Amino acid sequence: QVQLVESGGGLVQAGGSLTLSCAASGSVFGTNTKVWYRQVQGKERELVAAITIGGMTNYADSVKGRFTISGDNAKKTVYLQMNSLKAEDTAVYYCNFRRPLLPKYDYWGQGTQVTVFS
């Protein structure tokens, strides 16, 4: 049974920084795409940043230049460095490990709250 556990969320003043971490427990086969999503209550979950099996990164326009995703397959972890935080970054952040190749899987964390105040 694979579990993803996020950490690093919290309360931060606008302009500040936080680093989210997501670690997988259990056996995670091979390489995978690692993604950070976020969701505000009442709104759809949105992709924040992703790092592919090949190491390519992709970011939502709203976080480009401020957030950096990095991953470590050996340590089964993914990080999200968030700088210059804004009030609109307030959300629950979820990590996701997905593998489109066989054996396929799609694992989700339980979420960590990030609150940015002015």
NORQUISUL-V686169 format. One record per residue. SS is DSSP state (helix for helix, strand for strand, loop for the rest). PSI is psi in whole degrees, 0 to 359 (NA if undefined). NEAR is the number of other ideal C-beta (glycine too) atoms within 8 Angstrom. Layout:
BEGIN
SS/PSI/NEAR ; SS/PSI/NEAR
END
This chain:
BEGIN
loop/121/3 ; loop/133/11 ; strand/139/9 ; strand/130/14 ; strand/118/10 ; strand/153/15 ; strand/166/9 ; loop/353/9 ; loop/171/10 ; strand/199/8 ; strand/130/4 ; strand/147/12 ; strand/149/7 ; loop/137/10 ; loop/347/5 ; loop/187/8 ; loop/152/9 ; strand/152/11 ; strand/121/9 ; strand/144/16 ; strand/150/10 ; strand/120/15 ; strand/139/10 ; strand/134/13 ; strand/151/6 ; loop/183/7 ; loop/114/4 ; loop/115/11 ; loop/130/6 ; loop/203/7 ; loop/162/5 ; loop/168/11 ; strand/134/11 ; strand/132/13 ; strand/143/13 ; strand/129/17 ; strand/165/12 ; strand/156/13 ; strand/131/12 ; loop/139/8 ; loop/130/4 ; loop/356/3 ; loop/165/6 ; loop/152/4 ; loop/137/6 ; strand/147/9 ; strand/132/9 ; strand/309/13 ; strand/150/15 ; strand/150/12 ; strand/125/14 ; loop/174/9 ; loop/323/8 ; loop/359/4 ; loop/3/6 ; loop/146/6 ; strand/153/9 ; strand/139/8 ; strand/150/11 ; loop/146/9 ; loop/326/5 ; loop/344/5 ; loop/357/12 ; loop/135/8 ; loop/348/3 ; loop/325/8 ; strand/148/12 ; strand/127/7 ; strand/141/15 ; strand/153/8 ; strand/157/9 ; strand/104/8 ; loop/323/7 ; loop/321/4 ; loop/359/6 ; loop/47/8 ; strand/158/10 ; strand/145/14 ; strand/155/11 ; strand/107/13 ; strand/122/10 ; strand/116/13 ; loop/164/8 ; loop/49/6 ; loop/146/14 ; loop/162/7 ; helix/327/8 ; helix/355/6 ; helix/353/11 ; loop/125/8 ; strand/172/9 ; strand/128/10 ; strand/133/16 ; strand/141/14 ; strand/154/15 ; strand/130/13 ; strand/123/16 ; strand/147/10 ; strand/112/14 ; loop/345/5 ; loop/160/7 ; loop/139/3 ; loop/130/7 ; loop/148/7 ; strand/167/11 ; strand/97/8 ; strand/144/12 ; strand/146/8 ; strand/176/13 ; loop/349/8 ; loop/148/9 ; strand/134/12 ; strand/132/9 ; strand/124/17 ; strand/122/8 ; strand/123/14 ; strand/153/8 ; loop/NA/5
END
